[in-house]
Amino acid sequence: MADICPMCGEKFGFSIDKVKIQGEFVHGRCRKAFKDPDGRKGIERQKRIEEKSVYVKGFSMPFGEMVELMVKWALASIPAFIILFIIFGIFFAMFTAIFVSTV
């Protein structure tokens, strides 16, 4: 079950913020609206959210495809390393020019 208020559709921040009314958890600020007759619409919205939720319990991947994926990740990381190397080189050159005194 998702930690989403059936009235406003927002996630709960802290457990202190939750109030249990009629078997459902709502925000403290949504308590008054939940007791209204229109409050049942919020419960229906929560049920629709839960129906659309996806829970991954596990996945299976053949060894060859796993190796192929890891090789692609390794190749994709090369441009990122080049960019980081250039950025660090620029910072190193700037700090070297600032802090190393020329005699």
BALUM-856295 format. One record per residue: residue in one letter; residue number from 1; x, y, z of N, C-alpha, C in turn. Coordinates in steps of 0.1 Angstrom, whole numbers, m for minus. Last residue first. Example, Ala and Ser with C-alpha at 12.3 -4.5 7.8 and 13.67 -1.06 7.14 Angstrom:
// BALUM-856295
+------+------+-------+-------+-------+-------+-------+-------+-------+-------+-------+
| resn | resi |   n.X |   n.Y |   n.Z |  ca.X |  ca.Y |  ca.Z |   c.X |   c.Y |   c.Z |
+------+------+-------+-------+-------+-------+-------+-------+-------+-------+-------+
|    s |    2 |   128 |   m22 |    71 |   137 |   m11 |    71 |   129 |     0 |    79 |
|    a |    1 |   132 |   m57 |    78 |   123 |   m45 |    78 |   132 |   m33 |    78 |
+------+------+-------+-------+-------+-------+-------+-------+-------+-------+-------+
//
This chain:
// BALUM-856295
+------+------+-------+-------+-------+-------+-------+-------+-------+-------+-------+
| resn | resi |   n.X |   n.Y |   n.Z |  ca.X |  ca.Y |  ca.Z |   c.X |   c.Y |   c.Z |
+------+------+-------+-------+-------+-------+-------+-------+-------+-------+-------+
|    v |  103 |   588 |   324 |   m86 |   600 |   330 |   m80 |   608 |   337 |   m91 |
|    t |  102 |   554 |   322 |   m82 |   565 |   322 |   m91 |   576 |   330 |   m85 |
|    s |  101 |   534 |   302 |   m61 |   541 |   315 |   m63 |   552 |   313 |   m73 |
|    v |  100 |   504 |   287 |   m64 |   519 |   285 |   m65 |   525 |   298 |   m69 |
|    f |   99 |   478 |   295 |   m63 |   485 |   292 |   m50 |   500 |   290 |   m52 |
|    i |   98 |   469 |   301 |   m90 |   466 |   310 |   m78 |   475 |   308 |   m66 |
|    a |   97 |   478 |   281 |  m106 |   481 |   295 |  m109 |   479 |   304 |   m98 |
|    t |   96 |   465 |   260 |   m94 |   480 |   260 |   m95 |   485 |   274 |   m97 |
|    f |   95 |   439 |   266 |   m98 |   444 |   266 |   m84 |   459 |   266 |   m84 |
|    m |   94 |   438 |   263 |  m126 |   434 |   276 |  m120 |   440 |   276 |  m106 |
|    a |   93 |   446 |   236 |  m130 |   454 |   247 |  m136 |   451 |   261 |  m129 |
|    f |   92 |   425 |   223 |  m117 |   439 |   222 |  m112 |   448 |   233 |  m118 |
|    f |   91 |   403 |   231 |  m133 |   404 |   235 |  m119 |   418 |   234 |  m114 |
|    i |   90 |   411 |   218 |  m157 |   409 |   233 |  m157 |   410 |   238 |  m142 |
|    g |   89 |   411 |   192 |  m149 |   423 |   198 |  m154 |   422 |   213 |  m154 |
|    f |   88 |   384 |   188 |  m142 |   394 |   187 |  m132 |   407 |   194 |  m136 |
|    i |   87 |   374 |   190 |  m169 |   370 |   199 |  m158 |   380 |   199 |  m147 |
|    i |   86 |   387 |   168 |  m182 |   389 |   182 |  m187 |   385 |   192 |  m176 |
|    f |   85 |   377 |   147 |  m166 |   391 |   149 |  m167 |   394 |   163 |  m172 |
|    l |   84 |   349 |   148 |  m172 |   354 |   151 |  m159 |   369 |   154 |  m158 |
|    i |   83 |   351 |   141 |  m200 |   346 |   155 |  m196 |   350 |   158 |  m182 |
|    i |   82 |   361 |   115 |  m198 |   368 |   125 |  m205 |   364 |   139 |  m201 |
|    f |   81 |   340 |   103 |  m183 |   354 |   104 |  m177 |   362 |   114 |  m185 |
|    a |   80 |   320 |   104 |  m203 |   318 |   111 |  m190 |   332 |   113 |  m183 |
|    p |   79 |   330 |    88 |  m223 |   328 |   103 |  m225 |   327 |   110 |  m212 |
|    i |   78 |   329 |    63 |  m208 |   341 |    68 |  m213 |   340 |    83 |  m216 |
|    s |   77 |   304 |    52 |  m203 |   311 |    60 |  m192 |   323 |    67 |  m197 |
|    a |   76 |   297 |    36 |  m224 |   290 |    49 |  m222 |   297 |    58 |  m212 |
|    l |   75 |   313 |    14 |  m220 |   316 |    22 |  m232 |   309 |    36 |  m230 |
|    a |   74 |   301 |     4 |  m197 |   315 |     8 |  m196 |   318 |    17 |  m208 |
|    w |   73 |   275 |    m2 |  m206 |   277 |     8 |  m196 |   291 |    13 |  m195 |
|    k |   72 |   281 |   m22 |  m225 |   275 |    m9 |  m230 |   277 |     2 |  m219 |
|    v |   71 |   290 |   m41 |  m207 |   300 |   m36 |  m217 |   294 |   m23 |  m222 |
|    m |   70 |   266 |   m47 |  m194 |   278 |   m41 |  m186 |   288 |   m35 |  m196 |
|    l |   69 |   251 |   m58 |  m214 |   247 |   m45 |  m208 |   258 |   m39 |  m200 |
|    e |   68 |   266 |   m81 |  m220 |   264 |   m71 |  m230 |   260 |   m57 |  m224 |
|    v |   67 |   262 |   m95 |  m196 |   276 |   m90 |  m200 |   275 |   m79 |  m210 |
|    m |   66 |   235 |   m99 |  m197 |   240 |   m91 |  m186 |   254 |   m86 |  m190 |
|    e |   65 |   233 |  m115 |  m219 |   227 |  m102 |  m220 |   232 |   m93 |  m209 |
|    g |   64 |   246 |  m138 |  m209 |   251 |  m131 |  m221 |   246 |  m117 |  m222 |
|    f |   63 |   229 |  m146 |  m187 |   242 |  m141 |  m185 |   248 |  m134 |  m197 |
|    p |   62 |   195 |  m134 |  m188 |   205 |  m144 |  m191 |   219 |  m137 |  m190 |
|    m |   61 |   176 |  m123 |  m161 |   183 |  m119 |  m172 |   194 |  m129 |  m176 |
|    s |   60 |   147 |  m117 |  m143 |   156 |  m127 |  m147 |   163 |  m122 |  m160 |
|    f |   59 |   136 |  m100 |  m114 |   137 |  m101 |  m128 |   148 |  m111 |  m131 |
|    g |   58 |   112 |   m92 |   m88 |   125 |   m97 |   m93 |   124 |   m98 |  m108 |
|    k |   57 |    91 |   m77 |   m81 |    95 |   m87 |   m72 |   108 |   m93 |   m75 |
|    v |   56 |    79 |   m46 |   m85 |    88 |   m55 |   m91 |    93 |   m64 |   m80 |
|    y |   55 |    48 |   m32 |   m87 |    57 |   m38 |   m77 |    66 |   m48 |   m84 |
|    v |   54 |    30 |    m4 |   m96 |    37 |   m16 |  m101 |    47 |   m20 |   m90 |
|    s |   53 |    m3 |    10 |   m94 |    10 |     8 |   m89 |    16 |    m4 |   m94 |
|    k |   52 |   m29 |    12 |  m101 |   m20 |    15 |  m112 |    m5 |    13 |  m107 |
|    e |   51 |   m42 |     6 |   m78 |   m44 |    m3 |   m89 |   m34 |     0 |  m100 |
|    e |   50 |   m35 |    28 |   m62 |   m30 |    15 |   m59 |   m31 |     5 |   m70 |
|    i |   49 |   m50 |    48 |   m75 |   m36 |    49 |   m74 |   m30 |    35 |   m72 |
|    r |   48 |   m76 |    38 |   m69 |   m72 |    39 |   m83 |   m56 |    40 |   m84 |
|    k |   47 |   m76 |    41 |   m41 |   m77 |    28 |   m47 |   m73 |    27 |   m62 |
|    q |   46 |   m75 |    69 |   m40 |   m64 |    61 |   m34 |   m64 |    47 |   m40 |
|    r |   45 |  m100 |    76 |   m51 |   m88 |    80 |   m58 |   m76 |    72 |   m53 |
|    e |   44 |  m117 |    65 |   m31 |  m117 |    59 |   m45 |  m105 |    63 |   m53 |
|    i |   43 |  m110 |    82 |   m11 |  m107 |    68 |    m9 |  m107 |    61 |   m23 |
|    g |   42 |  m120 |   106 |   m21 |  m106 |   105 |   m19 |  m102 |    90 |   m17 |
|    k |   41 |  m147 |   102 |   m21 |  m140 |   103 |   m34 |  m125 |   101 |   m32 |
|    r |   40 |  m153 |   104 |     6 |  m152 |    90 |     0 |  m146 |    90 |   m14 |
|    g |   39 |  m157 |   130 |    11 |  m144 |   124 |    14 |  m143 |   111 |     9 |
|    d |   38 |  m182 |   140 |     8 |  m174 |   140 |    m4 |  m160 |   133 |    m2 |
|    p |   37 |  m191 |   141 |    34 |  m196 |   131 |    25 |  m188 |   129 |    12 |
|    d |   36 |  m163 |   147 |    56 |  m174 |   152 |    48 |  m179 |   140 |    39 |
|    k |   35 |  m140 |   138 |    67 |  m152 |   134 |    74 |  m165 |   139 |    66 |
|    f |   34 |  m121 |   148 |    51 |  m123 |   134 |    50 |  m136 |   130 |    56 |
|    a |   33 |  m119 |   175 |    58 |  m125 |   172 |    45 |  m128 |   157 |    44 |
|    k |   32 |  m106 |   172 |    83 |  m120 |   177 |    83 |  m126 |   174 |    69 |
|    r |   31 |   m81 |   161 |    76 |   m90 |   153 |    85 |  m104 |   158 |    83 |
|    c |   30 |   m61 |   173 |    62 |   m72 |   167 |    54 |   m83 |   161 |    63 |
|    r |   29 |   m42 |   179 |    81 |   m49 |   190 |    75 |   m61 |   185 |    66 |
|    g |   28 |   m32 |   154 |    87 |   m39 |   161 |    97 |   m47 |   172 |    91 |
|    h |   27 |   m38 |   131 |    60 |   m30 |   141 |    66 |   m39 |   148 |    77 |
|    v |   26 |   m50 |    97 |    67 |   m50 |   110 |    60 |   m41 |   120 |    67 |
|    f |   25 |   m56 |    63 |    65 |   m47 |    73 |    70 |   m48 |    85 |    61 |
|    e |   24 |   m86 |    46 |    74 |   m78 |    51 |    64 |   m68 |    62 |    70 |
|    g |   23 |  m105 |    38 |    93 |   m96 |    28 |    87 |   m86 |    33 |    77 |
|    q |   22 |  m116 |    62 |   101 |  m124 |    52 |    94 |  m115 |    42 |    87 |
|    i |   21 |   m85 |    77 |   102 |   m99 |    79 |   103 |  m107 |    69 |    95 |
|    k |   20 |   m54 |    84 |   115 |   m62 |    73 |   110 |   m77 |    76 |   113 |
|    v |   19 |   m31 |   107 |   103 |   m42 |   105 |   113 |   m51 |    94 |   107 |
|    k |   18 |     3 |   117 |    99 |    m8 |   107 |    96 |   m18 |   107 |   107 |
|    d |   17 |    24 |   132 |   109 |    14 |   139 |   100 |     2 |   130 |    97 |
|    i |   16 |    40 |   115 |   121 |    33 |   124 |   129 |    22 |   130 |   121 |
|    s |   15 |    55 |   103 |   101 |    44 |    95 |   107 |    35 |   104 |   116 |
|    f |   14 |    61 |   127 |    75 |    64 |   120 |    87 |    52 |   113 |    93 |
|    g |   13 |    48 |   129 |    48 |    62 |   132 |    51 |    67 |   124 |    63 |
|    f |   12 |    29 |   110 |    25 |    31 |   115 |    38 |    45 |   117 |    41 |
|    k |   11 |    22 |   124 |    m8 |    28 |   114 |     1 |    29 |   120 |    15 |
|    e |   10 |   m11 |   135 |   m19 |     3 |   137 |   m16 |     8 |   126 |    m7 |
|    g |    9 |   m39 |   134 |   m23 |   m30 |   126 |   m32 |   m15 |   128 |   m30 |
|    c |    8 |   m58 |   144 |    m6 |   m50 |   153 |   m14 |   m41 |   147 |   m24 |
|    m |    7 |   m71 |   120 |     3 |   m78 |   132 |     1 |   m70 |   142 |    m9 |
|    p |    6 |   m55 |    98 |     8 |   m66 |    96 |    m2 |   m73 |   110 |    m5 |
|    c |    5 |   m20 |   102 |     8 |   m32 |   106 |    14 |   m44 |   105 |     4 |
|    i |    4 |     1 |    74 |     5 |    m5 |    86 |    m2 |   m18 |    89 |     5 |
|    d |    3 |    20 |    51 |     6 |    17 |    61 |    16 |    13 |    74 |    10 |
|    a |    2 |     6 |    22 |    m9 |    14 |    34 |   m10 |    10 |    43 |     2 |
|    m |    1 |     8 |   m12 |     0 |     0 |     0 |     0 |     9 |    12 |     0 |
+------+------+-------+-------+-------+-------+-------+-------+-------+-------+-------+
//
